[in-house]
Amino acid sequence: MNLCNKKSQMNSLILLMMLVGSLLGCGKKTPAPSDTGTTNPPPVSGDPAQYGTPFSGVPASKDIVMYEVNLKTYSPVGLNSAMARLDSIKALGINVVWLMPTYPVGVLKASGSPYAVKDYMAVNADFGTLDDLRAYVAKAHTLGMAVILDWVANHTSWDNAWIQNKSWYQQDAGGNIIIPPGTNYSDVAALNYNNANMRAAMIKAMKYWIFNANIDGYRCDFADNVPNDFWAQALDTLNTIKTHKLIYLAEGTKGPEITAGFQLSYAFSYYSTLKNVFAGTQTPSALFSTNMAEIASLPSPGIKLRYITNHDNASSDGSTITEYKAKQGALAAFVLAAYMGGVPLVYSSQEVGYPNAINFFNNVPVDYNANPDMVAEYKKIIAFRQAHEAVKTGALTAYNDNDIAAFEKKTGADDVLILVNTKNSSINYTVPAALQGTTWTNGLTKINTTFNTQVTLQPYQYLVFKR
């Protein structure tokens, strides 16, 4: 075959292949935007890359001592000022830091509340940047402290971009988006948990901070008002992130929240009873009954978060110095909250005895160098708790008295005895027969004491013993 014939055959073959390709492609026209009215979205990627190294020192729930950080109590306000205080927080004996909302706050219909979230996946510019948040978390981890963010799942601000998806929100009969039912929160719009897309977006945003800022969990605001099946869905999803051990605290009281995956819930009743005891309207025996009722209300292994104040209480009820009548009264109340059951919380300003109410909507600079004597006592109280398994998990024996909150906690060979004068006057306490003649070591002063029939406690004095 000559060269001309070969070229002719090759050309014919090429033409035939082009014709076949054209015929096969006739039924596979790619839709143009005008065919569907929309442009196909780009492929959705998986989770973002992990920033930083996941923290391996997250404490067991029973060992938690938590500190709530209000960024508006620092001067200047923001993450950098708060980061400068992390060493002092660690020195108290804290191992978990809870940051109040760090997200941009809505402007439309706003009241200034940090719980009116405008963007779940951004940092409030008043507090700093994503890099500032990352640096804060990284330093806390270096110091041996976990960091949890405040999560607001019940509602958003009225200018959150989500509100363009009207079906993501609860509506009245006229189709108008409503505020959360049963509240007067006019600055926020109630989310609709019957909407699967909204749920998915919420969970995606929760995952975002675990990966992008390397946080260690969430304190979930107004948890009682969000369906438990959502919490189960969300926390089950977050628990698939096997590189992290995560902490979940519910601002709620329902047992099913623990079943849904929370390890911790609020001790609203204990706080109320504690205030009443120091106000003189209830006796210390009420603390024991409240303690037992709260613990019994939780499925295992749920634990109560105990406190003498937090951002809500410091705003509405005032300083701990006011609530518990004096600096010494505030310390005595903290001993009860920290030792009787559950895990303790310290709120920004509490440890330095800030004397006034703190409206968390506003910037309220606190002098964190005030009252070093109180700070020293908080350190001793927390250190004793951390050193004794009996305080954390021991069986409690109550010794009822009208003035002194007296109880013993024991597990194995670890045995502690706590006496707290809840009155602003000296009290001669009659020692229970079971304790007379026994010798104990004061856990704060290291002085040995053998009990006779009576012991005198000064106003709001607390005695912390170990066998």
Secondary structure, 3 states (H helix, E strand, C coil): CCHHHHHHHHHHHHHHHHHHHHHHHHHCCCCCHHHHCCCCCCCCCCCCCCCCCCCCCCCCHHHCCEEEECHHHCCCCCHHHHHCCHHHHHHHCCCEEEECCCCCECCCCCCCCCCCECCCCCCCCCCCCHHHHHHHHHHHHHCCCEEEEEEECCEEECCCHHHHCHHHECECCCCCECCCCCCCCCCEEEECCCCHHHHHHHHHHHHHHHHHCCCCEEEEECHHHCCHHHHHHHHHHHCCCCCCCCEEEECCCCHHHHHHCCCEEECHHHHHHHHHHHHCCCCCHHHHHHHHHHHHCCCCCCEEEECCCCHHHHHHCCCHHHHCCCHHHHHHHHHHHHHCCCEEEEECCHHHCCCCCCCCCCCCCCCCCCCHHHHHHHHHHHHHHHHCHHHHHCEEEEECCCCEEEEEEEECCEEEEEEEECCCCCEEEECCCCCCCCEEEECCCCCEEECCCEEEECCCCEEEEEC
